[in-house]
Amino acid sequence: MKSVNDVVPESLLSHFRETVPGFEYEDKRHQMALARMAWFGREKRRQHSHFDDYASFSHAELREDFGRGKFSEINSRIEFFRVTPNWSFAESYTRGYRLSPQVEARLTDYLGAKPAPLTALLYGGGLTRRSLPRAVASQDRAGKTTTAWRGCESLNRVPVNVRQLDQTRIWLAMWRRRFTVGDGYRRGPQEFQNAQQVERLQRVAAQIAHLSSTAVSGQDHVMHRYVQAQSGRLYAQGINLQTAPTLIRQAALAGMWDYDFANCHYAILTQMAAESGYDCPAISRYLVDKAGTRQRIADQAGITVSKAKTCLIAILYGARASEWHDSAIRKAIGLAASRRLATTKEFKDIVEDIKGSRKAVLANWPRTANGSLTNLFGKAVGSNEPPKRQLAHLTQGVEAACLRAAILPVIDKVVLLQHDGFVASTKLDKLAIEAEVLR
């Protein structure tokens, strides 16, 4: 049974029962499982590694939700999903799952409609979420009890500027129509590469809108729940504003104040490297001229500035700029662009700084008797982990410790946590926050 974090609006189940032939006659637990697959199927973590525009659901998940062999039986009755016939154990990928055209149309109708007033949130096999959860789960991802984020109880209910979100949805619908007739390719905003990208923004905006009208969180608020990762970082669960595209998050939180550590990951790395006696000239130039560096890399690689920023973050945590099939950068920008990026001198210099600083930091960081490393947040990582994973653990530990120090004195003003910053309901004293972090 899925966790309490995987909530689905009851109004979605009602909509499927009314519009998808045969859906209402299936077992309630199976209705919930199908609705959950439809609700979460387009999330980034569900994107199939081999089949474009398909989702990935493991055999174990389907067996847990439907019973052995039951999914295929149910799906053949109501034609809920299109399923690819092939999968690979050797290459570790499942069959691909995509909503059938009839169900996709019904889901689009639901997302485009006005949210039902104060619908219930359902989890598991159809249980109703009666109250708000703890903002931070009592157990981390490894199942260990944690109290590291005590004092953050108010972060389970995020206010949403529904009016601004609605205006953004209307604006996105306009651009979707322009892409449909071809005009958007000539005059669309730089961030919009194609109609599919606009469609994703529309979908997330609609999901946030529906989640901001539930019985458990109240009108114009979205329930949020965070789980602590091994490094100390907090990750919001389900459909949430922490991981929502920037455009949607800015619309939903219009009128709020956004605070973050400037180029957090690279700033932390250069300071760690300096403590280990290693100089990072290319990264230092990047920190001084972030916008210019990203623009030059974008121009030379033939990608957007936003994509350049994504690649710079990815490479910090060990992604390759090569054309290998499993390269995270190739997946983000495509094969041709990844080839151009790999030959861009400014980018290559930053990559070399990362390699050198990683080696220096890991060589000088204190280790326990068994070789593990403990980060600034007090969380350990084993010596058997790859070097890039060890470095990420150390830098994210600093990030988490800094964020905790920044928010606790002003927790009554904080509404949303991000990995390297937070959103507040009012303007705060930035210098006071910086002083608290430094202390």
PyMOL commands that set and color helices and strands:
alter all, ss='L'
color gray80, all
select helices_A, chain A and resi 10-19+23-25+28-40+44-46+59-66+70-78+101-112+153-156+162-181+184-187+195-211+246-252+264-275+281-288+290-301+305-316+328-333+335-342+345-364+387-413+430-438
alter helices_A, ss='H'
color red, helices_A
select strands_A, chain A and resi 8-9+55-56+81-83+96-99+121-123+127-128+157-159+213-214+218-219+221-223+226-228+234-236+257-260+373-374+380-381+414-418+421-424
alter strands_A, ss='S'
color yellow, strands_A
deselect
rebuild
show_as cartoon
